[in-house]
């Protein structure tokens, strides 16, 4: 059973308008690599030039923030759900 990756609206233009895709289990880094291979340029939206997760991108595995579970090296198991969310900021004047 593969891993489900849920893609928010803002990134769907990089995933062929798919709201979710399935990839092989591995690490978060390998998931991003698979997404980039399938949808060229997708990885560049998530990672900095030095291969780190952009500050404005949050990634969760089964509702757990990967920043507290190993970052890009977080291991995935078949059936896990990965959610990619852009950080939202705002306020009032």
Secondary structure, DSSP 4 states (H G I P E B T S, - for coil): --EEEEE-GGGGGGTTT-SEEEE-SSBHHHHHHHHHHHSTTHHHHHB-TTSPBPTTEEEEETTEEGGGTTGGG-B--TT-EEEEEE-------
